[in-house]
Amino acid sequence: MKKKVCILSIDGGGIRGILPGVILSYLEQKLREKVSDDVRISDYFDLIAGTSTGGILTCLYLTPDNELRPVFEAKDAVSLYMEHGGDIFSVPFFRKIVNPFGLFEAKYPARNIEKVLVKYFGETKLSELLKPCIVTSYDFAQRKTYFFNQRDTLKGDFRNYFVRDIARATSAAPTYFPPAKISSQADQSLCLIDGGVFAGNPGMCAYAEARTSTYSDVNNDSLKPDYPTAADMLIVSVGTGAREVPYPYKKASRWGLAGWLRPIIDILMSGSSETVHYQMEQLFDAASGKDGFYYRLEPSLGSANGALDDASTKNMEALKRAGEQYVEANAKILDEIVDLLIENK
């Protein structure tokens, strides 16, 4: 019997990355209880994909220590947001005066998030990440999508970047943070913005990448299929909270360019995420029946504000609570996923 190729996909969503962080911490804890105290969430996935805040989580789960084991536990990802979210999404007083409401330049300076990313990722390079991965971004200078793919670093240093720069690029949400200009180990420069502008939910990107891969070679395991179809996959797609607050017609009908600027980013990201979920459902229903497995874990925001940048202590605690409530209400499904991950390790 062939094993499934196990894929983790994590949506974008700014500070709402706390939600998938809590859910994946639960999965890791359950894996530890059933297997061993030293296991990590990345041990049980063959490919991890992330966009924006999901891209940061992807990098965290795959960053190695000196013994080539994941340096961070899943709960450390939650700590990143809880401890540093307020710093990342803070606006110096003078900037508020000269750049009210982010009208003239990005709302937040890049130096705060870059400082945090250096602390967590240091000098780690894409080629050093522990598993195949896809992290999305968009090259606005060349007008094309860009995927940071650990497997591509085998082609040479022109595809190899510092992980801190990748995390900066995938989370450079327009109007929130300045674009990122980064250079590869071969000095190839890219000008990038948040991957959420085209792939708020990177699940389909992960599926497409998996279809081209030979997992028996990647894992040195003859029971892992090469060029897997949906019937050969287990995909766990984690959202960053369903935002159900509508935009009233009377208000939106009076919006011009300035009025639509922030709402359109939210609409594009949530709309693309819902579209990918629909596509994945249809793909797995049609192609695999009960042979393949697709799980979409989309928590409610509860009492939390769904704004990408509301990193107040009150809101971060509300997001963490919402994640914990989702775990409690869906423990049966999450435990089922844990069993499948162990079965297909």
Salt bridges, closest charged atoms under 4 A:
ASP11 OD2 - ARG296 NH2 2.69
GLU28 OE2 - ARG32 NH2 3.94
GLU33 OE1 - LYS30 NZ 3.37
ASP43 OD1 - ARG69 NH1 2.78
ASP46 OD2 - LYS224 NZ 2.84
GLU73 OE1 - ARG32 NH1 3.35
GLU73 OE1 - LYS75 NZ 3.69
GLU105 OE1 - ARG95 NH2 3.72
GLU114 OE2 - ARG168 NE 2.96
GLU123 OE2 - ARG164 NH1 3.16
ASP152 OD1 - LYS155 NZ 3.45
ASP152 OD2 - ARG159 NH2 2.67
GLU209 OE2 - ARG151 NH2 3.13
ASP221 OD2 - LYS3 NZ 2.88
ASP266 OD2 - ARG243 NH1 3.61
GLU281 OE2 - HIS277 NE2 3.62
GLU298 OE2 - ARG296 NH2 3.09
ASP309 OD2 - LYS107 NZ 2.94
ASP339 OD1 - LYS34 NZ 2.58
